[in-house]
Amino acid sequence: MARAPCSPVAHISSLHSGSAMIIPVRCFTCGKVVGNKWEAYLGLLQAEYTEGDALDALGLKRYCCRRMLLSHVDLIEKLLNYAPLEK
């Protein structure tokens, strides 16, 4: 039984539960897992931590890993506005 192909946007839409994100799972440079720290990072920023203090609290010491969270632009909400092509 073959499955119907699914577009990436449709797949993201099906996974969207209000807290979906598109952040790399690992640091591009050293390979450390950083994808699981995004929600905690946002929570610390909401709790009035500075960016540097929040990254220190999460245990991100290397500048390559810190870059992954500091430079991330959360585009998931904008991507979900585009519906996949209906066939």
Phi, psi and omega in degrees: 000120182270143176270147177288140179296146182238131178288154179301322181292320178295322179294317178296319179297322180289334179274345186293121179232025180096342180229027180290154181211158172237086176235140179302142181288321182237156175296136181295329186271306187256343177089005179292144179289121179236349184295332181276000183260354185297311181297319179295322178298314178297322178296320178293323177294323177293332180273019175071022171284150171283165181301315181296317179294323179295317179293322176296318180295330179276355179083020178267100184262326182284140182292335179291322179286322179298322179300325183298322179274321182294324185263002182289133175248119184280104185255003187300318181295323178290323179292326182288349177287341182263116180281146175292160179295131178273136179244000000 
